[in-house]
């Protein structure tokens, strides 16, 4: 089954979350480093922001690149497995194409023991 509908939505939501986290960290640092003494030591705030912000920015960039790679695969009509192995198992659209048959018969009766 090609689950690009759900996987693409998941990647897009994680990328949006990463953007929000990095922006909020930047906003928090800008607020704390305004020179006001009520926030305490500005160097500590800056170091904490670097410790949290740099890995968050790199992970956000990695997720965004991963999302762009999968968007490229969707536009080419290929799956990740097809791209990595070179074997084309199906041809046609991956995101907006018709869905395959259901894998579980959800209307079937469940036998009771």
LINFEN-V118766 format. One record per run of one state. SS is the DSSP state (A for helix, B for strand, O for the rest). FROM is the first residue (numbers start at 1). LEN is the number of residues. If there is no record, write none. Layout:
ss	from	len
SS	FROM	LEN
SS	FROM	LEN
This chain:
ss	from	len
O	1	3
A	4	29
O	33	4
A	37	3
O	40	2
A	42	35
O	77	3
A	80	6
O	86	28
